[in-house]
Amino acid sequence: QWWSTTAAGQATAMAAQAAAQHVPLVFACGGDGTLNEVVNGLAGTETALAVIPAGTTNLWARELLINKKKPVEAVRLALDGERRRIDLGRAGSRYFLCMASYGIDAQVTAEIDRSIKRRFGALAYALSSLRVALRYRATPASVRLDGEDVRGEVLMVIAGNTRQYAGLTQVVPEAIVDDGLLDFRVFLGRGRRSIVLHALRALFRLHRRSPRVLYRRAARMKLSSESPLTLQLDGDYVPESSGEVTVCPGALWAVIPAGTKAGIFTKRPNHPPTP
C-alpha cells in the first residue's frame, strides 16, 4: 500500500495504523521530519522502519550509508536487510530518532522560511542561521544530566542518539544508537563571537577540545532556564518545548542494510533478514 500525506501529523497516524494491523515493515519516503512522524507511530510496536531518503538532509539515511539518489536501491537494501532494535530519545511526549536540540539551532529551525526551503533546500537553513546568529544571545540555564548539574550561559544543548548533524559534521561522534544512552553536548558562551567560534569548531570537528563545550553520556536530562529555550526534534521545530529528555532503550525496530559498516551500532542483528 502507498499512503501519501497532505498535512503535518498524518504520517504518525498512518504508521500507527500499520502497526495496529501488524504490518511487518513501513517505509518512510521523505525527509527527517517525515521520518520523525513515522517513528512516533511505530515506537514500542513490532513493526519495523525502513527509509527511502527524499528530503533536505536525510540524517538517518546518511548514517546507514543509503544514497538519496538511488531510491530503488534503498528499497532493495531494506528488503535484503537486517532487523535491529534501536534506541529512541523522548522529549516530553514526542520521540526522536536522531537528535533533540535546544537553543540557537532550534531557533534557526523555527525561523526557516518554508517557501525558500521548498525551493532551495539547505539554502533556507543558511539564510536563517545568518539572521539568528546576528541577534541571538545565550540563556542562563541549568542542565542536569543523570544527577550532575551543569550551569552557565547556554547557547545550545544537543541530545544525540545518532552522529550526523546538518549533513555537514558530527556534533556527537561518540553516539551509539543501541547502547541505551544518549550523548549530550552543552555549548556555553554569550553572543555572536561565541556562536561563530562554536560553528567553526563544530564544522572542523574541533569542538570536543573546547573548554566551553561540555560532553556527557547519560540516560536523562532536565533543562531549567530563565526563559524557555526553543526545541527542535530531528530537524523540525517543536512549539510545545519540554525541558526533559530521556532515552527509550530498544524502543524501535529498524531495518538496516545487511552487514552495514556504519559505526553507530554495537550489537549484532536481533533478527534474521526481513522476509
HELIX and SHEET records of a PDB file:
HELIX    1   1 GLN A   10  ALA A   20  1                                  11    
HELIX    2   2 ASP A   32  LEU A   42  1                                  11    
HELIX    3   3 LEU A   59  GLU A   63  1                                   5    
HELIX    4   4 PRO A   71  LEU A   79  1                                   9    
HELIX    5   5 ILE A  104  ALA A  110  1                                   7    
HELIX    6   6 ARG A  114  PHE A  120  1                                   7    
HELIX    7   7 ALA A  122  ALA A  133  1                                  12    
HELIX    8   8 ARG A  192  LEU A  203  1                                  12    
HELIX    9   9 HIS A  207  ARG A  209  5                                   3    
SHEET    1   A 5 LEU A  25  GLY A  30  0                                        
SHEET    2   A 5 ALA A  48  PRO A  53  1                                        
SHEET    3   A 5 GLU A 244  ILE A 256  1                                        
SHEET    4   A 5 GLU A  82  ALA A  91 -1                                        
SHEET    5   A 5 ARG A  94  PHE A  96 -1                                        
SHEET    1   B 9 LEU A  25  GLY A  30  0                                        
SHEET    2   B 9 ALA A  48  PRO A  53  1                                        
SHEET    3   B 9 GLU A 244  ILE A 256  1                                        
SHEET    4   B 9 ARG A 220  SER A 225 -1                                        
SHEET    5   B 9 THR A 139  LEU A 145 -1                                        
SHEET    6   B 9 GLU A 148  GLY A 160 -1                                        
SHEET    7   B 9 MET A  99  GLY A 103 -1                                        
SHEET    8   B 9 LEU A 231  LEU A 233 -1                                        
SHEET    9   B 9 ASP A 236  VAL A 238 -1                                        
SHEET    1   C 5 LEU A  25  GLY A  30  0                                        
SHEET    2   C 5 ALA A  48  PRO A  53  1                                        
SHEET    3   C 5 GLU A 244  ILE A 256  1                                        
SHEET    4   C 5 GLU A  82  ALA A  91 -1                                        
SHEET    5   C 5 HIS A 271  PRO A 273 -1                                        
SHEET    1   D 8 LEU A  25  GLY A  30  0                                        
SHEET    2   D 8 ALA A  48  PRO A  53  1                                        
SHEET    3   D 8 GLU A 244  ILE A 256  1                                        
SHEET    4   D 8 ARG A 220  SER A 225 -1                                        
SHEET    5   D 8 THR A 139  LEU A 145 -1                                        
SHEET    6   D 8 GLU A 148  GLY A 160 -1                                        
SHEET    7   D 8 LEU A 182  LEU A 188 -1                                        
SHEET    8   D 8 VAL A 213  ALA A 218 -1                                        
SHEET    1   E 2 GLN A 164  TYR A 165  0                                        
SHEET    2   E 2 THR A 169  GLN A 170 -1                                        
END                                                                             
